[in-house]
Amino acid sequence: MGQPSIVSQISEIVNSESGKSYLPTIGIECHVQLSTKTKLFSEVDNDARGKAPNSCVSPVDYGLPGMLPRLNKKAVNYAMRAGLALNSEINLESRFDRKHYFYPDLPKGYQITQLFHPIIGAGSVELPDGTKIRIEHAHLEEDAGKSTHESDYSLIDLNRAGTPLVEIVSMPDIHSAAHARDYTKELWRLMTYAGVTFGDLYNGNMRFDVNISVAEEGSAELGTKTEVKNLNSFRSVERVVEYEIQRQIKLLEGGEAIRQETRGWNDATGETTGQRTKEGAADYRYMPEPDLPPIRLSTEVVEAERMKLPKMPAWYRDQFNRVIGAENVEILLDYRPLMEKLAELGDEAAVKKVANLFASVLLAEENASLLNDELPTREQLLKLVEMLGNNQLSSTGAKEVFLKFFDPEMHYKDTETIAKELGVVQENDLNALEAIVGSVLAKPETKKAQDDYRAGQEKVLGFLVGQVMKESRGKANPSSVQEILKKKLGS
């Protein structure tokens, strides 16, 4: 079923200080920037990360008179693939609409979106603990620009204007902050594994609008919701939900009404603040988009996109939870290249050892930046596992070799060559080891330790093993050395 989420151990019902019980209800809209080469309706660069403001903009994005949109076919393909990753129906006919609103980051005065006939229908997302969150629909639309507000002025960057988005709208099936976090993280995994987005949260490739309401337990109606927009981290989603639940309960307990409004999140203070009353559909004056024809798809086209879906998180959980443990799988799932590499190995024992190396050497020791480099080959990893199994490498030596797989000057070399160059290949020849042990036992400085061991002080054996390791320059197999010492000392 997957890693037990913290959510499964938390009651969805929140008890207030007055003794009343409240049920939070959360729905989330996720905006996924598609990683097409060009924008949704214009032929300019769609990846503005690290580029100067307003450098990836066309007359279409500026909304100049007479400029007509031209639909990016690749964005439609990616939207289909995103929908399939959500276990959703793909609607064979969808249409575009105009959503009117007036902000400086939207020069046309309207956004081209899909309200009435979206490309993606109902679906679901399964969380690691097995909880299913229903997807109401997802639609294709263009993004707006980005406003940066200073103390007494604002700046507009239109690089993002016209970027293709898929907006995923969940049903109100989430009832805790931790489930909200788990859901957004699983969406990020699904979209990045499907290969439809860069998934760069820092640069806003995925953003979350969170709707939160609370109602007394047993109430037949949901409470009045507030919406917190443009969150770009899983932790922020969790903190927002925690804060809003407590804020709304406090208002209700004080006899005040909840205002339906859009609120902003201050990550530094950990608080939300009111921004504007929430618009309804009528405020946007939706109308059919006159400059774009309907999108009409065939079942063959949809199935062709289904065939392009790679292995998804659920597949890796099914394959590896039993082998390396659900907790480790959930950690490694955040790094898709690692999971793909594990799947290449094809041997459960090798998977277990390599997964442990990835987790303990790259992730636990904060070497995750190495994942930006070329990963080890299947042959390198299998040879490393073989050398570990044959006691040619100690666990420490294996970690040293593993890290060298990521060294630009050594990663092309085979495992055995790297191990020999590092001098970490263990000596396993019993005759050679007996000679080294005999040399150590002949030294006067080890005589007292030998006598102490024979007198029953077994802990001194570690000292003697250390002396042998020193004599062999770390190449002796410690377990073999220990057995030889016990034999020679008459244990």
LOMI-156916 format. One record per residue (C-alpha): x, y, z. Coordinates in steps of 0.5 Angstrom, whole numbers, plus 500, padded with zeros to 3 digits. Last residue first. Layout:
N
XYZ;...
***
This chain:
491
581462543;588459542;591466541;593463534;586461532;583467535;587472531;586468525;578469526;579476527;583477521;578474517;573479520;577485519;579483511;586486511;587492506;587498511;595499510;596492512;600493518;595498520;589493519;593488523;594493529;587494529;585487529;590487536;586493539;579490537;582483541;583487547;575487548;576479550;579480557;579473558;586471561;588469554;586476551;590480557;596476555;596477547;594485549;601485554;605482548;602487543;608492544;613486543;612485536;611478534;604478534;604483529;608479524;604473525;598477523;601479517;603472515;596469517;593475512;598473506;596465507;589467508;588471501;583476503;586482502;581488502;581492496;581500498;587502495;583508492;587506485;585499486;577501488;577505482;580500477;575494480;569499479;570500472;573507470;568512466;566516473;574517474;575524472;568527473;568524480;560521480;563514480;568516485;562517491;561509490;568507491;569511497;562508500;565501498;571502502;567504508;562498507;569494506;571491499;573485497;569481502;566477496;559480497;562487497;566486491;559483487;555489490;560494487;560490480;553490480;553498481;559499475;555495470;549498471;552505470;553510475;549517475;552522470;552529474;546533477;545527482;552530485;548535489;545530493;551529497;548531503;550525508;543522508;542523501;548521497;552516501;546513506;540513501;544512495;548507498;542503501;539503495;545500492;545494497;537493497;537493489;543488489;539483493;533484489;536483482;534487476;539492476;535497471;530498476;535501481;537506476;530508474;529510482;535514482;533518476;527519479;529523486;523524490;522517490;528515494;525518500;518514499;522508497;526508504;520509508;516503504;522498505;528496501;525489498;518489500;517497498;521496492;516493486;509496488;512502490;516503484;510502480;506507484;511512483;510512475;514508470;514512463;508514460;509514452;504509451;499513454;501518449;499514443;493511447;490519446;492519439;489513437;482515441;482521437;482528439;479534437;481541440;476546438;477552434;481558437;480566435;473566438;474564445;468562448;465567454;467568461;465574464;470574470;465576475;460571473;465566475;465568482;471573485;473572492;474578496;481581496;487581500;486578507;492576511;495569512;500568518;507564519;511570520;516569515;512565510;507570509;501567506;496571502;488571503;483571497;476571501;470568503;469572510;468567516;463570520;464572528;461568534;468568538;468560537;467561529;473566529;477562533;475556529;477560522;484562525;486555527;484551521;487557517;494556521;494548520;492549512;497554511;503550514;502544510;501548504;508552506;511545507;509542500;513548497;510553492;504557494;501561489;494563493;491562499;483561498;478562504;472557505;465558508;463552512;461545509;454543510;450538513;454539520;456533523;462536526;462543526;465546520;471548517;474551510;480551506;481552499;489552497;492555491;498551489;504553484;508548480;513551475;514557480;522558480;523555487;518549485;522547479;518541477;521541470;514539467;511534463;515528464;510523467;515522472;515530474;508530473;506524478;512526483;509533484;502531484;504526490;508532493;501536493;497530496;502529501;502536504;494536504;494530507;499533513;494539513;488535514;481533511;482533504;477530499;474537497;475535490;481537486;482541481;489540476;490547472;495545466;499551464;502553458;506559459;503565455;505570460;511567464;516572461;512578462;515581468;512587471;515591477;511594482;512601486;512604493;515599498;516594492;511589489;514584484;508582479;509576475;506575468;499570467;499563465;496560459;490555460;489547459;484544464;484539469;478536472;474534479;480530481;479525487;483524493;485517494;488515501;493509500;498511505;502513500;497518497;493515491;491521486;484520482;481522475;475526472;476529466;482532462;481537456;476542459;469543456;466549460;472553463;478552459;483558459;485564455;486569460;483576459;485584459;490583454;496585458;495580464;501582469;498589470;491586472;484586469;480580469;476577463;476569463;476567455;474560453;477554450;474548448;475540449;473534444;476527445;476528453;481525456;479521462;483521468;488516472;492522474;498520470;493520464;491527465;498529465;500525458;494529455;496535457;503534455;500532448;496539448;502543450;506539444;501542439;502549441;496553439;496559435;494566438;492572434;495579434;491584431;492589437;498588441;496583447;504583450;504576450;502575442;507581441;512576443;516575450;522571453;526577455;521581459;526580465;533577464;533570464;535565469;529561468;525563462;523556459;518557454;522561449;518564444;513561438;506564441;500561443;502556449;509558449;515554446;520549448;514545452;516544459;508545462;507549468;503546473;498550476;495546482;488547485;487544492;481543496;481542503;475541508;476541516;472538521;470541527;469539534;467543540;470542547;471550548;479549547;477546540;477539537;480538530;477532527;481529521;485525527;492524526;496517525;494516518;496523516;503521518;503517512;504510512;509509506;506505501;500500500;
***
